[in-house]
Amino acid sequence: MRSILFIYFTLQLVIAQATAQSSTPDIQFSNHRWRPGYDTRKIGNTIIFQGNNKKRNYFEGWYFKMVSADGSAIMSVIPGIALSKDGKEQHAFVQVIDGKTAQTRYYSYPVEEFWFARDGFAVKVGNNYFSKDRISLDLKDDSTSLSGSVSMSNRVEYTTNDWINPGIMGWYRFVPFMECYHGVVSLTHNLSGTLTTNATTFDFTGGKGYIEKDWGSGMPSAWIWMQSNHFSNPTSSLMLSVATIPWLGSSFNGFLGFFYHEGTTYHFATYRRSKLKLEVIDDSRVQLKIVSRDHTLLIEAKSNNAGMLHAPVEGVMDRRIPESIDAEVKVTLLNRKGDVVVSDSSSVTGLEMVGDYRRLQQ
């Protein structure tokens, strides 16, 4: 059995690397799920739409976080698609959370108004456009509107020299029947452009952004997630996710993440045999210690204002989860000798503490 799994994963990795290197962005959109060669292409590029063959019990969403240069504006925008377990309820959506006011908005669209590019990462939801290089919004409901365009430049993509762990999930991304899969589109990048909501304009020029994604049938029953790339050192970026992971009738606690600093990505994950110790101080504060072969990462995080986001359960976006995107985090990176490599903090951090997260303590 192990030999069969090894051969399967190896073949998938070879295909993934080949298609990732050969594919080039082609902004020809389609809302037809079947595309010649698309199934092979998406193996090597998990940031593009993965759900082209899904008709039920499925969700997929991309998380765009934007912070202005002076920190006065913090906004996250989440486009995606949701298909219920029986396939009868299907829609596309765009969620918005204002990190300063903790206000959230959810804009729903017919599933036919979700379009995806044939090759590179680009999706459209109604009149709204999203790619790793630019977003353009034209959102309206009875009380609010949000419009404008923001461009991304100098993107830092998630890379690794370990051929068997090419993405943030490593070889776990090829394991079938998992509830949720995770990808990182950009660890950090620069922003340029403005968004206007009602009579207020937010200028993100000179600011910083981050992009990741999730797809599957639903989110875990419990998790802690944090992300920041707004440290005193402008090169630094952090993401960490700890979750209860169900699989084939059982479950286990796992984690994955990175700390990027001055051109070096430090990888931490269960599948990399890193060790994690989590302590929940109270309902808004956690402390973590992660030990890998060469480094130790110490994290203290504290939630502040939280907005309620829609999250999927069996493809239906009827779960509500709190997310603070003005949380505080302190990070200390130590080398094998215990010397401090980096010590920094941020007050512009995304933090989610969802479900019975105390069960994640270990």
Secondary structure, 3 states (H helix, E strand, C coil): CHHHHHHHHHHHHHHHHHHHHHCCCCCCEECCCCCCCHHHHHHCCCCCCCCCCCCCCEEEEEEEEEECCCCCCEEEEEEEEEECCCCCCEEEEEEEEECCCCCEEEEEEEHHHEEEECCCCEEEECCEEEECCEEEEEEECCCCEEEEEEEEEEEECCCCCCCCCCCCCHHHHHCCCCCEEEEEEEEEEEEEEEEEECCEEEECCCCEEEEEEEEECCCCCCEEEEEECCCCCCCCEEEEEEEEEEECCEEEEEEEEEEEECCEEEEEEHHHCCEEEEEEEECCEEEEEEECCCEEEEEEEECCCCEEEEEEECCEEEEEEEEEEEEEEEEEEEECCCCEEEEEEEEEEEEEEECCHHHHCC
